[in-house]
Amino acid sequence: MRREPAVIVAVVLLTTALVVVIALLAAVGAAVLARLDGATYPTALMQAATTFAAVITLAAAMTAALTAVCT
């Protein structure tokens, strides 16, 4: 079944927004945990950035795997 291009664009944008929100929440959680553990602000920020990058990388890898399976 062929879908409208506007529907595909909307799904891609909403999925991307959801992944970014989840990555930001994970990064904030990592920063809070680092601060509670006694880390300095720059160290907590680095931990948050690492977590954000890891979540985005994981989402990209899952997208590539699902694309390979579904096509």
C-alpha positions, 0 to 999 in steps of 0.5 A, a space after each residue: 500500500 502506498 502512503 502519502 508523502 506528507 504522512 511519511 514526512 510527519 511520521 519521520 519528524 515526530 519520531 525524530 522529535 521523540 528520539 531527541 526528547 528521550 536522549 535529552 531526558 537520558 542526558 539530564 538524568 546522567 548529569 543529575 546522577 553525576 552531580 549527586 555522586 559529587 562530580 563537578 559541573 564540567 564533568 557532569 556536563 561531559 557525562 550528559 553529552 556522552 549519554 546524549 551521543 550514545 542514545 542518538 547513536 543507538 537510535 541510528 543503529 536501530 533505524 539502520 537495522 530496522 530499515 534493512 529488515 523491513 525493505 
